[in-house]
Amino acid sequence: MFKGSYTALITPFKGGKIDRKALEALITWQVAQGTHGLVPCGTTGESPTLNHREHNEVIEICIKTVGGKAKVIAGTGSNSTAEAIMMTQHAEKVGADAVLVMTPYYNKPTQKGLFQHFRAIHDSSGIPIILYNIPGRSVVDIKDETLKRLIELPRIAGIKDATSDLNRPVTLSEILKGRKDEFSQLSGEDATAVEFNERGGVGCISVTANIAPKLCAKLQEACLSGDFTAATTLQGKLMPIHNAMFVETNPQPVKFAAFLMGLCTDEIRLPLVMPDEENKAKIKAALESAGLL
């Protein structure tokens, strides 16, 4: 089961290429700070702008650098089922612990199409699959009836829920019944992660964890131990950062924050750009408020 704080890992660039040295240093720091797992090549990792070679390289670097000291859930989603299968098989081959597969974006499949998409990926590999439901970016939403069918597949191991619907973990807990202890409900939203866990979740795939991994890990550990008072206190400290990370499109703010902290350059790939000056000031102030600068 996948529990705790998982960092939706940024991808450092330098001179138009992956900055391997910065990426390795970032991963090493994450593990030392207590992060429970890393998620390379997701939205925050600018996966839409990575070519296949780069995508595979980032995953391989992550697995090798982690060295078994934390879990690696590789992002392998695509709106092309064949491409998602190819990337999933590569992640399995190089030793990822699981893959994160998003709902297909742009082509707007029906619920039947969603089921067939995820089943094809499932049947083509032997690796645990974390579903990623993010209708805000993909337009489509995995409905409860479709989730019921998907959960019956043996290697559907969890879901990253970014629907903003805090009733979902309660509903899914009812659907799961006897499988609750083997299926991971992970929040995809830092700001509501504590309440999500109170309602049945067991962790978060976090943007904020890129720059505050220790605090995010402690928050999730408090939730897992049932100490939601401590978790709420930590969340209060982190909330200015959570808010700042979304003053513009993710990962623009977190990439700039990582730059301010000396973790990587502020290089980001088009069509994304660095935040405007007003928002840069907000991001810097949030980091200072949490003692990260």
Secondary structure by P-SEA (a helix, b strand, c coil): ccccbbbcbbbbbcccccaaaaaaaaaaaaaaacccbbbccccccccccccaaaaaaaaaaaaaaaccccccccccccccaaaaaaaaaaaaaacccbbbbcccccccccaaaaaaaaaaaaaaccbbbbbbbbcccccccccaaaaaaaaaccccccccccccccaaaaaaaaaacccccccccccccccaaaaaaaacccccccccccccaaaaaaaaaaaaacaaaaaaaaaaaaaaaaaaacccccaaaaaaaaaaacccccccccccccccaaaaaaaaaaaaaaccc
